[in-house]
């Protein structure tokens, strides 16, 4: 899935990016960051997909015109599976 119907050079704010590409990895060109330099506020979406590797490999060709790029995930990460069950079975 790539940006077919959208002008490739259009800067969008992060809320619009999240609405357009829910639960996807999005490669962002010339990102505008918050003061902490952690959160992306806006940028130019270059490529998106649910597959992170696809975005990294195919999107790489779309980055040459940009000074900075970043990769974001527009969804929420699922909690990491706990491994406490293994400790319950170990007995001295």
Residue pairs with C-beta under 8 A, 6 or more apart in sequence:
1 24
1 48
1 49
1 50
2 47
2 48
2 49
2 58
3 45
3 46
3 47
3 48
6 45
8 44
8 46
8 62
9 44
10 44
10 45
11 30
11 42
11 43
11 44
12 20
12 42
12 43
12 44
12 45
13 41
13 42
14 39
14 40
14 41
14 42
17 26
17 28
17 43
17 45
17 72
17 74
18 74
20 45
21 45
21 48
21 74
22 74
22 75
23 50
23 73
23 74
23 75
24 48
24 49
24 50
24 73
24 74
24 75
25 48
25 49
25 50
25 51
25 52
25 55
25 71
25 72
25 73
25 74
26 45
26 47
26 48
26 55
26 71
26 72
26 73
26 74
27 45
27 46
27 47
27 48
27 55
27 56
27 59
27 62
27 63
27 69
27 70
27 71
28 40
28 43
28 44
28 45
28 46
28 69
28 70
28 71
28 72
29 43
29 44
29 45
29 46
29 62
29 63
29 65
29 66
29 68
29 69
30 43
30 44
30 66
30 67
30 68
30 69
31 40
31 41
31 42
31 43
31 68
31 69
31 70
32 40
32 41
32 42
32 43
33 39
33 40
33 41
34 40
34 41
40 70
40 72
43 70
44 66
46 59
46 62
46 63
46 66
46 69
47 55
47 58
47 59
47 62
48 55
49 55
49 58
52 71
52 73
55 71
56 71
63 69
